[in-house]
């Protein structure tokens, strides 16, 4: 069972906070105090960079303890069953740094997506699959899974429907079983719907943010019309805070399939071993994509659609959307399933015919024995009396 647990986050810091890339535009939403601990000591991960801004600088701050987001998912229980071995999760975002220490040796890139100037894609990939490392409790949901880096933006972080659609198709063609899309767009319905359809036809599960991490400036945006999350076959995920409330940036999203921790969230960056902090439905989608990897590794017989159904069916029915529960998704027994030891109704049992003859003989023998006992008992009474009377009849 998931709870909105506020776990104190203690960040180790022996030097002043590092300078973050100059004037990132836009930046991740500001973390709130619900993270617990000194959350302001971690730099924010940007969503995109201004034209004249340098690449995101390395963080020299490390979060020693798990935040409420990781604690609320009860990952220690889920890891007893699965760690995502053998499953590839594509991350469609700003790219994923192939040199990130906690992803070392497990990142394959499409084109130049192995470089991440912005850092948001690496942050997302870390939430999916970062491996354990000393000095911190942070790790990804599927720490043994593999990552396919796919660019859904330009090098500065500006997204387009064409780039995201091409990224989804490229992920499918490279064999990804789960595709995490951190981007939520208000345009491109037709091409993004077609891209999701292409993924589902190849048994790949698209897990998409139900809303952008920052509220759109335009007031003409239809409520809930974000793509590819709204496409049929996509699993849409909305970000929530520790108290279960939906993030302000996602307040316009409707009909999300799942809710997951959306902020404040601690994660890795594109350079160095330090940590960053971010918030948004993209983080929630990363947690759900990591969980899908756990399920597909533990239940390889499931299709992409069946995996999505398991994630939603096992989720806790709270708030506007059911709350992601990785351990329940792994361990639940689907309704109508039967124990392997139970015979199937479609296969009737054929028991050998039992002859009744031995039974009849046994009954006859038992009756004869009972009669013999009665005769002996009667004789034991009658014979002594008869002898006493000289065998004369009673008076």
Buried (B, 14 or more C-beta within 10 A) or exposed (E): EBBBEBBEBBBEBEEEBBEBBEEBEBBBBEBBEBBBBBBBBBBBBBBBBBEEBEBBBBBBBBBBBBBBBBBBBBBEBBBEBBBBBEBBBBBBBBBBBBBBEBBEEBBBBBEEBBBBBBBBBBBBBBBBBBBEBEEBBBBBBBBBBBBBBBBBBBBBBBBBBEBBBBBBBBBBEBEBBBBBBBBBBBEBBEBBBBBBBBBBEBBBBBBBBBBBBBBBEEEEBEEBBBBBBBBEBBBBBBBBBBEBEBBBBBBBBBEBBBBBBBBBBBBBBBBBBBBBBBBBBBBBBBBBBBBBBBBBBBBEEBEBEBBBBBBBEBBBEBBBBBBBBBBBBBBEEEEEEEEEEEEEEEEEEEEEEEEEEEEEEEEEEEEEEEEEEEEEEEEEEEEEEBEEEEEEEEE
